Amino acid sequence: MNNFQYKNPTKILFGKNQIENLTNEIPKNAKVLLLYGGGSIKTNGIYDQVKKGLSTFDVVEFGGIPANPEYAVLVEALKVIKEEKITFLLAVGGGSVIDGTKFLSAAALYKGEEPWNILKNSERTLEGMPFGTVLTLPATGSEMNSGAVITRRETKEKLVMGGPGLFPVFSILDPEVVKSIPQRQLANGLADAFTHVLEQYMTYSVDAKLQDRFAESILQTLVEVAPTLLKDPTNYNAAANFMWSCTMALNGLIQQGVPSDWAIHMMGHELTALFGIDHARTLAIITESHYTYNLESKKEKLAQYAERVWNITEGTPEEKALAGIKKTTAFFHSLGIKTTLSEYTEDYKGTAQIISKRFTDRGWLGMGERQNVTPSDVEKIVEMSY
């Protein structure tokens, strides 16, 4: 097991009616900017619960943060923060709203000229404006980590940011919200969380037995609850297990002391930036190709995954590994998610070359757990995903 340091300062309030505790979690004299997305919180009752919890605070609202939070929209919110002298941010939504709020947390205290440089130059945020979250869509784990992904439509870029200053002060997780989530978004959440675990697990062994079993248990739980959740989102137990699995998949716990990959995400982000495909579905597009292409270096872990998660006990390590990859694709299909780029766009030809060139131009010359997935490899992997 590798050395590590781990600190996660986010307070979690999990379960039914936890939004009632919102009043006690925000500093008493704070001026709050309430941030949300397209307005679904106003039809499912969450908005009213939040407003009740904020009744004793001076609150300004900013809605309309889109999926794949758009830089231009966030810049408008940043103006509100400065003009209104906001001191606390509250994100009510899924990963996109929370990621957008993290950008605003960093940008509100940023000393540079152009906030986009935080992303462009990979500037770590050591201190941000304090913020909390009310999670309405489990998927990204953003409610308990310090990372974010922001899109800039004018340049068709989707870049990551983060730093220890971007942990939420608190996050409220009420599984009751799951019953109002559309099927497509539930499927996306399951696939997103599943792939988050794979990115931190499907590398090579450093004999971190507990981390491996933490990761495998999250994968097993997602596989187990998926059919029930998709059939009946009102099933509270399934919703609770789904929600907590999504959080645990990316709160930093399972990546401690082990190598991580994240090449699937880097390629997937480009597909979203170029074609507007849902984030989780871009991951499903890339996953089989990435693991097949890198079979030799990932074979041991893939075989372990096949045995422990999918109960595949027959065959050589390579045969088990390949069977595990196919089981992963079948799982995505069971969620109703298509897994090839050509099923999403007719304009896929040349995509591999575009992404490879982007990575070269950015100086991303080696990705993955061994930093040996080159832009040339990326081109081949994306082509395999057509």
N, C-alpha and C positions, 0 to 999 in steps of 0.2 A: 504494500500500500504506500502511495506517495504521501509526503508531508502536506499538511493543509492547515489553514486558519479559517474558521467559520463563525460568522456572526450574522444573525438575522433579527433585526430590531422590530419587525412589524408585528403589532398586536392583532390577533385574529379573534373576531367575535362570530362564532359559528352556530347556526341553528335558527329555529323559528323565532320570529318577532325580534330579532336582534337589532333591526333598524331603530327600535325604540330607544336604544342606548346611545344613539348618535349624539344627543345633546351633551353627554358626559365626556365625549372623546375629543371635542374641539375646544381649543383655548377660549376662555370666557369672553374676551373682548375682541375676538377675531372678526375681520371683515372677510366674508366667504364668497368665493366665486364657485358657483355650482355648475359643473360641466357635464353635458350628456350628449347623446347622439341624435338619432333621427326623430325622437319623440315617442318611442314605444313605451317609455316609462310613464307616459301620461295616460296610457290606455290600460296598463296592467296593474295600476294601483301603487306602484313603487314611488312615483313622483309625490303623491299625496303623503305617503309615509315619511319620505325624506323631508318634505316641506314642514311637516309637523315637528320633526326632530330639530329643524333649524329655526323654529318660530321665535327663539330668543336672540337670534343673530341678525346682523346686517348682511343681507344676501343679495348678490348680483348673479344673474343667470347667463350662461352662454351655451346654447344648443347647436346642433347641426354638425358635430364632429363626425366625419364619415368613417366607414370601414377603411382600413389602411389609412390612418390619420394623415390628412393632407397638410403639408407645410403652410400653404397660403392661408388656409382656414385658421390654423394655430397662430399665425402671425396676427390675425385679427383679434384673437383671444388675448394675445400678449399685450396688445394696445389697451384692452379693457383692464387688464391687471394693473397696468401702470397709471392709466387715467383714474381709475377708481380706488387706487391705493389698497389693493387687495393684500391680505396677509396670510390667508389660508385657502387652499384649493380642495374641492371635493369632487371626485370623479364618480359619477353614477352611470355604470355601463359595463361593457365587456372590455376585452383587451385593447381595442382601438381607442376608446375613451381614456382608459387608464394610461396607455402609452402616450397619448397626446398630452395628458396632464403631466406626465413625467418630463416631457420636452418643455412644457411651460414652467415647471418647477425649476428646471435648469436655466432656461432662457430668462426668467424673471430676475435672476441674480447674475446673469452673464455680463462680463465686462468688455467682451469683444464687440466688433462692429456688426457682424452678420451672424445671427444665431445658427444659421445653417452650418457654419463652421464647426459647431459642436459635433455634428454628424460627419461632415466631410473630412475633418481632421482627426476623428476618433478621440475627441477631448473628453476625458473622464470627469464626471461631475462629483466634486467632493462635498459640495454644499448646495442644497436647493431650497426653494420655498416649501414649507411643510404642506403635506397633503394627505388626505385619507381617501378610501374608496368604498363604494357600495357595489358589490359585484352583481351584475345581472345576467351575465353570459359566461359560464365556465368554459375555459379553453386554454388560454395563453399562460396562465400562472402569473400574470403581471401584477396581480394583487398582493404577491408576497415575494417579489424580487426587485432588483434595481436596474433592470434592462428595459429597453423600448426600441421599437422600430417605427420609423417615420418615412412617409412617401412624399416625393416632390413631383407632382404631375408634369410640370413644364419641362423637366429634364428626364422624365421616366426613370427616376431613381428611387430605391428603397433601401435605406441605410439604418444601421444599428447604433445605439448609444447606451451609456450606462455609467455607473459609478456609485460609490457608497452613499452619496448624498441623495439618491433617488429611491430609497425604500419608502413605501407608504408608512405613515405613522401608525395607522390602523387600517384594517379591512374588515368589512361586514359581509359575511357569507351566509345568506339565507337560502337553503335549497328550495324553498317554496317558489322562488322566481323561475325555476326550471320549467314549470308546467306551462308557462306562456311563451316558451321559446319555440320558433318554427322548427320543423323536422330537419331542414337543411342545415340550420345552425347547430342543432344537437349533433348531427353527423360530423360537422366540421370540428366541433369541440372534442369529440371522441378521437378523431384522427389526429388533431393537433396535439393533444396531450400524449397520445400513444407515440407519436414521432418524437416529441420532446424527450421522452424516456429513452427511446432508441438512440438518439444522438449522444446521450451521456453514458450509454451502456454498451452499444455495439462497436467496441473499439478493440482493445486487447487486454488480457488479464494482467493485473498487478496484485493478484491474490487479495482483493478487497471483498471478502466473502459477504459481509453485511450489506455493503453498497449494492452488490449484485442482487442480493435477495430483496432489498428494498425496491430496486428497479423492477425486478420480475413480479413482485407482488402488485405493483401499480398496474403493470401490463395485464396481469391475470384479472385484476378487478375490473379494468375497463372492458376486457373481452366478456367477462361474466355479466356485467350490468347493461351492456349495450343493447341486447335484444329487448330487455324489459323496458329500458328507458325510451327506446324508439317506439315501442308499442303503446306505452302508457307513461307519458312524461309527468303525470300527476302522482306517480308512485314515489312517495317521499323517500323511502329507503334507497331506492335506485338513484334518485336525484342527489341525495346526500353523499353517497359513495362516489358518484360521478364528479360532483363538485370538489370534494376533498382530494380525489385522485388528480384532478387537473392542477390543483394548487401544489400538491406534493411533487408533481412531475417536474416543476420548474421553480422551486423555492431554494435551490442550491444544495439541498441535503444529499441527493443521490450522486452529485458530481464531486463531492469532497474526496480527495485522495485517489481519484481515478482520472484517466485521460478522457477527453471529450472530442467529438467530431465536428458537428455543425455545418459540414459541407452541404448537406441536403438543404438546410435552411438558406444558405447563401445562394444556391442555385434557384431554389424556390422563390426567394424574394425577387429575383430578376424576372421570373415568369409573371409574378403579380404586377411588377412595374411595367412590363411590356404589354401584357394582355388583360390585366384587371381580374385575373382568376383568383378565386378565394384562396387565402393563404394556406389553409389546411389541404386544399386540393392540389396545390402546387407541390406540397410535400409528398402526397400520394403519387404524383406523377414521377417524381425523381427517385423515390425510395428503392424500388426493385432494381432499377438500372445501377444505382450507386453501389448497392450491396453486391450485385452480380459482378460488376466491373472490378470491385475491390475484394473479391471473394478470398483470394489467397491470404491477404493480410488480416481479414476479419473472420476467417473460417472457424477458428476455435470458439470465438464468442457466439457466432451464428449457430454453431452446433449446440452449444450450451442453451441458447435461447430456444432452439427448436425442441430440445428435450424438456426444459423446465416450464416453458410457457405453452407449448403446443403438444407435449407428450409424444414427441417423435423419438422412438427408441431404436428403430431398425436402421441399419446402413452404416456406411463409413462416415467420418466427420464431414467430409465434403458433401455427401449425399444428404445428411441431416441438415447441413447449412443451406443447401439449395431448397430443400423442402420447407425450411423455416421461412425463407424469402417468399416462396409461393403462398404459404399460409398468411403472411403479412398482407400480400396483395389481395388474397381472398377476403381477409378481414375488412379491408377498405371497400371492396365490392359489396360486402354484406351491409355496409352502411349506406350504400347507394352512391358511392364515390367512384368516378371513372379515373383510370390510372395511366392514360396516355395523353400526350399533349394534343395530338390530332383529334381527340374527342372533344376538345375545348375550342379549337380554332383551326381554320383552314390556312392560316398564314404562318404555319409553324416552320416552313422551310427557311433555313438560314439562321434560325434562333440560336442554335448551338454556337455558331461562329460569332454572333453578336455578343453573347454572354461571355464567351472565352476572351474576346477582345476587351470587353469592359473590365474583366478581372486583371488582364495584363496592364491596361491603362492605369488601373488603380494601384498597381504594384502588388496585387494579391497573387504571388507566385507559388504559394504552397498552402493548401488548406487540409483539413482533416486532422485526426489525432497525431499523425506523424508529420504533418505539414508537407506531405508529398503528393497531394492531389493538385496537379498543375493546371493552368488554363487549357493546355492541350488535352489533359484527362477530362476536364470539365466538358469540353467540346464533344468528346466521345460519349460521355455519360448522358448528356442532354440529347444527343442524337439517338441513343438507345431508348430514350423516353418518348420518341415520336409515336 
